[in-house]
Amino acid sequence: SSGTGTAVIIDGSNILRPLTSSERFKTILKRNWQPTTGQLSSFLALTPILARYNTDDSWGPMLGYSAEDLAKVDKHLVNYDKGGLPYSIREHAVLSYHQAALTSLAARITALGG
């Protein structure tokens, strides 16, 4: 049946962990979090890449970001391998940055009378 599965991730220590979003599994530290101005400026300066995986050409070119570029903006946007190198992107964290950027831009437009 649909809706009963759980998304998982293998972390940098090769431990399988569930990706849960429910508040039942979290301690909310702050609502309506916004990145600092420097982080937001850096994030807005990112340019997506078109890339192909070196080990599997069957997926074809994919649009996205590199973990290395995102780690320069905020270390919490990526997962790291055992050696401490950026390994994968935390998509849900990147989505939060996108939403914060849109909110910031909407506020600027409103302030200009738009």
SVG drawing of the C-alpha trace seen along z (x, -y; Angstrom):
<svg xmlns="http://www.w3.org/2000/svg" viewBox="-2 -51 42 53">
<polyline fill="none" stroke="black" stroke-width="0.4" points="0.0,0.0 1.1,-3.6 2.3,-5.9 3.6,-3.2 7.3,-3.2 10.1,-5.1 12.8,-6.9 16.3,-6.1 19.8,-7.3 23.2,-5.7 25.2,-8.2 29.0,-8.8 29.5,-6.0 27.6,-3.5 24.7,-3.4 21.2,-3.2 19.0,-6.0 15.4,-6.9 14.6,-10.3 11.7,-11.4 10.0,-14.8 7.4,-14.5 7.7,-16.7 7.2,-13.6 10.9,-12.8 12.4,-16.3 13.1,-19.0 12.2,-22.3 14.9,-24.8 13.5,-27.7 10.5,-28.2 10.8,-30.4 14.6,-30.0 16.4,-32.3 20.0,-31.9 22.3,-34.8 22.7,-37.5 26.1,-36.1 24.8,-32.5 21.8,-33.6 24.0,-35.7 26.3,-32.7 23.4,-30.4 21.9,-32.7 25.2,-32.8 25.3,-29.1 24.9,-27.8 23.3,-24.4 25.5,-21.9 24.6,-19.4 26.5,-16.2 26.7,-12.5 27.8,-9.9 31.2,-8.4 30.1,-4.9 26.7,-4.7 25.8,-6.3 22.3,-4.7 20.7,-7.7 22.1,-10.2 22.8,-13.8 21.3,-15.1 20.7,-18.7 21.6,-19.7 24.4,-21.0 27.7,-19.5 28.1,-18.6 31.4,-20.5 29.7,-23.8 27.0,-23.5 29.4,-22.7 31.1,-26.0 27.8,-27.8 26.7,-25.8 28.3,-22.6 24.8,-21.4 23.6,-21.2 25.6,-18.0 26.5,-14.6 30.1,-13.7 32.0,-10.4 34.3,-8.8 37.2,-10.9 35.2,-14.1 34.7,-14.9 31.4,-16.1 29.5,-13.0 25.9,-13.8 23.4,-16.6 20.8,-16.9 17.9,-17.7 15.5,-18.7 18.0,-21.3 18.6,-22.7 14.8,-23.0 14.7,-25.1 17.3,-27.4 15.3,-27.8 12.2,-28.7 14.1,-31.2 15.5,-32.8 12.0,-33.1 10.7,-34.6 13.5,-37.1 13.0,-38.1 9.2,-38.4 9.8,-40.7 12.2,-42.9 9.6,-43.2 6.9,-44.1 9.1,-46.8 9.6,-48.2 5.9,-48.5 5.4,-45.4"/>
</svg>
